[in-house]
Amino acid sequence: MATDYDSPRKTDEDMNEDSLQELQARRVDKGTGTIDVDPDEVAEGMELPGADLSGEELAVRVLPRQADEFTCSRCFLVHHRSQLAEERRGQLVCKECA
């Protein structure tokens, strides 16, 4: 974008007035930016705690633990061997739990 160096510069007062006007315009615009949400669509994506999900099918393929992975004895998550922090009395602990 080209700059016209011959044009008069704005003073601090002009800058403050411009920004005040911009802020007022933004405040007016915020009220008109509401989103129309269908309550049925929102309810479909939400799962209730304790809901019966026995009829649901698993859509993710689950793999057994690989040879280079371990199960943390504290958080019970499967991690890669590079995340192993220590082994206490035969129990493996990941770096996040250590």
C-alpha positions in Angstrom: 0.0 0.0 0.0 1.4 3.4 -1.0 1.9 6.1 1.6 1.4 9.7 0.8 4.2 11.5 2.8 2.9 14.9 1.8 -0.4 14.6 3.5 -0.8 16.2 6.9 -0.2 13.9 9.9 -2.9 13.2 12.4 -2.5 14.6 15.9 -2.9 12.6 19.1 -6.4 14.1 19.5 -7.4 13.0 16.0 -6.1 9.5 16.8 -8.1 9.3 20.1 -11.3 10.5 18.4 -10.9 7.9 15.6 -10.4 5.1 18.0 -13.3 6.2 20.2 -15.6 6.2 17.1 -14.3 2.8 16.1 -15.0 1.4 19.5 -18.5 2.8 19.5 -19.1 1.3 16.1 -17.8 -2.1 17.3 -20.1 -2.0 20.3 -23.1 -1.5 18.0 -21.9 -4.3 15.7 -21.6 -6.8 18.5 -25.3 -6.8 19.2 -26.2 -7.7 15.6 -23.7 -10.6 15.4 -25.9 -13.2 17.2 -25.9 -16.8 15.9 -29.1 -18.7 15.4 -28.6 -22.1 17.0 -31.1 -25.0 16.6 -31.5 -26.5 20.1 -32.1 -30.0 18.5 -28.7 -29.9 16.8 -27.0 -29.0 20.1 -28.8 -31.7 22.0 -27.7 -34.4 19.5 -24.0 -33.8 20.0 -24.3 -33.8 23.8 -24.1 -37.0 25.8 -25.5 -37.1 29.3 -23.5 -38.7 32.1 -24.9 -42.2 32.9 -26.7 -42.4 29.6 -27.2 -46.0 28.3 -24.8 -46.3 25.4 -25.0 -50.1 25.1 -26.6 -49.9 21.6 -23.8 -47.7 20.3 -21.1 -49.2 18.1 -17.4 -48.4 18.5 -16.2 -46.3 15.6 -12.5 -46.5 16.5 -10.2 -49.4 15.8 -8.5 -50.4 19.0 -5.1 -51.9 18.8 -3.5 -54.0 21.6 -0.4 -52.6 23.4 2.7 -52.8 21.2 6.1 -54.2 22.2 7.5 -50.6 22.5 4.7 -49.4 24.7 3.9 -49.7 28.4 0.9 -49.0 30.7 1.5 -46.5 33.4 0.7 -47.9 36.9 -0.7 -44.5 38.1 -2.8 -43.1 35.2 -3.3 -46.4 33.4 -2.6 -44.8 30.0 -0.6 -46.6 27.3 2.6 -44.7 26.5 5.6 -45.2 24.2 8.8 -46.4 26.0 10.3 -42.9 25.4 7.8 -41.6 28.0 9.0 -44.0 30.7 10.3 -42.1 33.7 11.0 -44.8 36.3 10.2 -48.3 37.4 9.3 -48.7 41.1 9.0 -52.2 42.5 8.2 -53.6 39.0 5.6 -51.0 38.3 6.2 -48.6 35.3 5.5 -44.9 35.8 5.3 -42.3 32.9 7.0 -38.9 32.9 3.7 -37.1 33.5 3.0 -39.0 36.7 6.5 -39.1 38.0 
